[in-house]
């Protein structure tokens, strides 16, 4: 009888094409911590700048993977308020690992995290005219005299531009290291509705009128990397890294932890032993089922479905029923598919009372 029930469940799920029923699955938050298989936080996943207003499952992870501390730097600088939300994954630019955020761009340069002079890029890529016409940001002034100045004289000359707009000057110097964060001021201009100081890594705007995003007199810092993306600069160097990825966890500690899923009285946690397993190899999938107050749900049925491509049959199997701790695991043999194939896995847990909860994750096979 138990086998018949399990078979009926599996056939129903495969026939529907949907493993985790949408109506019963709680909406995920727009951002959440990423953890490794031990539960240690190793980064954060953000959906706010995914092009869909934070809806859906796609977004960008910020981590310290491969010893490159973008996540640690992001936190140290003040997180989304100072850096903005991530707008890309990692990519190589001029041979260096890079990640773009709304305001700043991080780059792993000489074994340290450097901040790219994102506003200088408009000059490098010939987009200063566009920046002035579309965003009311003046081109950089002529600083050829810097070649004969000492560093102290260069800093003094550039920062003197701030004297025109005391409120902007106060915001600039509010940073503990304004040159490291914003770079040197490059130009200043007064427009009918806004006063602007252009620095190497930021654009400061003091508004003269009320706007939907700022009151008259308020100073804002433009999302410089977002504007570089709008101008087409990032597309030429970041490519596919600008495409949001599915909201799975970060590869860390040798594994992958999927964000918890909740539906009704149940919470399902899933982890995978390898985020990039070999095609034709094997991966271990672990699941833990509890109620919303953390009580284990024993003897629940757990189903795993793997979808690879149109010409490869779906993988479908039952994990052992959950034990007294609400846990189960299974080593899964993967089909031999071309390296780089992205496989989508769906997991559903069903209790004896008929309550169910589902989640999904993706793996890129090597």
N, C-alpha and C positions, 0 to 999 in steps of 0.2 A: 504493500500500500504506500509506504514511504517513497519507494522508487517511482511509483506512478505519479505521485504528487510532484516529485522533483522533475520528472520528465515533462509533465504538463507545464510546469513553470518555465523550464528552459525553452521548450518549443514556443510557448507564448511570447517570451521575450525576444527570441530570434525572429519570429514571424512579424512582430510589431516593428522591428528595426530600431526600437528605442528601449534601452535597458532601464534607465532611471526615469521614472515618470515625472514630468515637469511639475504637475500640480502639487505634488507632495514634497518638493524639494525647496528648502528655504533659500531665499535670495542671499548670495554671498555678499559680504561687505566690499566696498570699493578698494580696500587695501587690507592686507593681513600679513603677519609675520611668516617667514619661511623657516622651517626647522629641519634638522637632519634626523636620522633614524634614532638618535638618542633623545630627541626633544629639544636640543640646543638651538637657539635662534641663530640663523646664519645669514639672514638678509630680510628683505621685505618685498612684497609684490604689490604693485600699484596699477589700478585700472583707470584712474582719473583722466589720464591724457591718452586714452586709447582710440580717440576719434569717434567714440559712441557715447560720450558723456559719462563714462564709467560703467555703462551697461554691458551685459554679456560677460564672457569668461576671459577675454583677452586683455593683456596689459604688458608691463615690463617689470622684470625682476632687478633689484639692486642687491648685489652680494659682494663678498670678499673672495670669491672663487679664484683659484689658481694663485693665491697669494697677492692679488691685486685688490687693495682695500677701498674699493669705491663705496661700499656700504658704510664702513667706518668713517670715511671722509664726509660722506653725505650727512651722517648724524652729527659729526663734529662741527660742520658749518651751519647747522641749524635746521636740517631737514627740508621739507617742502616749502616752508615759508621763505627760506633764504636761497634755496637751490632750484625750487620748482619740482614738479613731478617728472619722473623719467619719460622721455619721448622716444627712446630707442633702446634696443639691446646693445650689447657690446659689438664693436666692429673695429677693423684695422684701418687706421688713417695715418699716412706717412710712416707706415711700419709700426705704429704704436696702438695698443689696445685703448679704445675710446668709448665713452658712453655719453649721450646727450640728455640733458634735463631741460626743463622749460627756460630756465634763466642761464645756466652755466653748462659747460662741456668739460668732463673730466678726461684726462689722458695720462696713461702710465708711461712716464718719461724718466729714463735714468733711475729706475727703481724707486720712484716716488710719484704721487698723484699730483699732476699739474693741472691748472685751469687754463683752458684754451682762450686766447684773445678773440672771443667770438665776434665782437663788433669789428675788429680789424679784418675779419674775413670778408666783409662787404667790399673793402678796398681790394683785397687779394683777388676776389672773384668778379670784380667789375660791377658791383651792385650798389655803389654809393648813391647814384642818381635815383635808383628805385627807392632806396631807403629814405632819401630826402622827400621825394614826391609822395610816397605812400604812407610814411610814418613820421614825417616832420623831424627827422634826425639829420643834423648838418654833417657834411663831410669833414674829415679830419683836417685841422689847420696844417700849415706848412711848418714842420718841426725840423727842418734841415739844420738849424742852428744847434740842435742837440749834439751834433757831431763834434763840436768844439767845447762842450760843457762837461763839467764833472757830473757824477751821478746826483750829488746833492743839488747842484744847480738845475739839472733836468727835472728832478722832482719838484723843486720850488716853482719852476716856470710853468709846469703843467698844472700843478695844484692851485696856482694863482687864478686859473679860470673859475674856480669855485667861488671866488670872492664876489662874482656878479650875482650869485643867487645863494644867500646865506642859509636858507632852509635846505637846499640841496647839499650845501657844504656840511651841514650838521649831520645829515643822513650818511653821507660818504664817510665822515670821520667817526661815525658811531661804530663802525667795524673795528675790531681789534687790530687788524692788519689790512687797511683798505687797498693798498697796492696789490697784495696777494689775492684779495677777493675780487676787486673791481678793475685793477690795472690803473694806469695813469689817465687823467682826463686828456682828451684830444681836441675837443671843440665845445663851444657853447653858443647857444642861439636863443633869441626871444621871438616867439611866434604869437599871433593874436590870442590863442587860447591856452598856450603852454610854453613854459620856459624849459630848455633842454640842455643837459650836459652829456656829451658823448664821451665815455671812457673806453678803454680797450676791451673790457669784458662786460660792460653794463651801460645802459642808457637810463639816466635819471630825468624824471619829468615832474615839474611842479605845475599843477593845473590852475588856470585862472578862472575856470568856470566849473560848475557842478557837472559831473559826468556819471554814467551808471556805475563806474568802477572807482571813482574818487571824488571827494568834495573839493570845492575851490580852495586853493592854498595847500592842498595835500601833496606830498611828494611820493611818487611811485617809482619802482624800478621795473622797466619793461622786461618781458620775457624774451631776452635776446636770442636764445637758441631757437625758440618757437618762431621768431621772426626770420632767422636764418633758414629754418625749414620752409617757411612760407615763400621765401625768396628763391627756393630751389637749390640753395647751397648745400644743405645736408644730403639731399637726394643724390647728389653727384658723388658723395664719398661714403655714405652710410648704406645706401641701397636697401637690401631686404631687412637690415637691422631696424629700419623704421616701421616695419610691419609688426603690430602687437602679436605676442605669443600667447598660447593658451595658459591659463592660470593653474599651472602645476607648480610644484615646489622646486627649489633650487637644488642642483647637484652638489651635495656636500656630505662629507663623512662617508663617501662611497655609496650613498643611496639617495632616494627621492621620497619626500613626504608630501602627500596630497592634502590640500586644505580640508579640514573636517566638513562633512556634510550633515545636515540635520533635516529631519522631516517628522512631523508629529512628535511622538515621545522618544524618538531614536536619534542617536548620533553615531555616524560611521567614520572611522579613521582608517586610512589606507596608506601603506608605505611600500616602496619597491626597492629591491636590493641594488639596482643599477639603472641610472637614468639613460644610459647609452649602451645597451647590451648588444652583443654581436648577433647579426642575422644568423639563424641556425643554431644559436646558443640557447642559454636558459636564463631565467630571471625568477627571483622569489618574490611573491606577492603576499603581504601580510595585511590582515584586517582586524579591527577591534570594534566591537559593537557594544554600546552602552545606552542607557536612557539619558535624559537630559540632566540628571543629577549625578551621573557617573556610575550608576549601578550596572555591572556586566549583564549582558543578555546571552545566556547560554543556549546551546542547541538550536541556534538560528541557521537557516540555509543561506549560503553565500555563493553567488553565481558570478563568474568572470567571463566576459565576452571580449575578444580581441578582433579588431577590424584592420586589415592591412592594405589591401587594394582590390580593385574589381576582379582581378584574375587570381586572387589567392583566397581560398575558403576562410570564412570566419573561424576563429578559435573559440570554442565554447566548452566550459567545464565547471564543475562544482568544486569549491574548496571544501575541506572537511568542515562539518558543522562546528560552530563556535564552542569552545570549551567553557569551563566554569569561570574563567576570567573574561569571557566574551571575545576571545581571540582565536584566530585560525591563520594558517599559512599554507602555501603550496608553491613548489617549484614548477615553473611552466616552461615547457620546451617551445621555442619560437621557430616559425617557418624560415626557410632559406629564401630571403627576398633581397633585392638590390640594396647595397649599403646606402644609407641616407633616407630610406623609407621611414615615414612617420606613421606609427601605428596608434590607433585610438583604442583605449581599453575602457570598459564600463564594468562597474561592480555594483551588485545589488544584494542587500541583505534582507531576509524575510523571516520574521519571527513566527512561532506557532500560532499566535493570535491573529496573524495576517497583516500586522504592521510592516512597512517596508521603508527603506531609505536607499538611495543610490548616489553614486559619484562617478567621475570619469577622470582619466589622465591620458597623456600622450607620451610616447617614447620614440626617440629617433634611433633607429638601428644602425650600427656601424658594420 
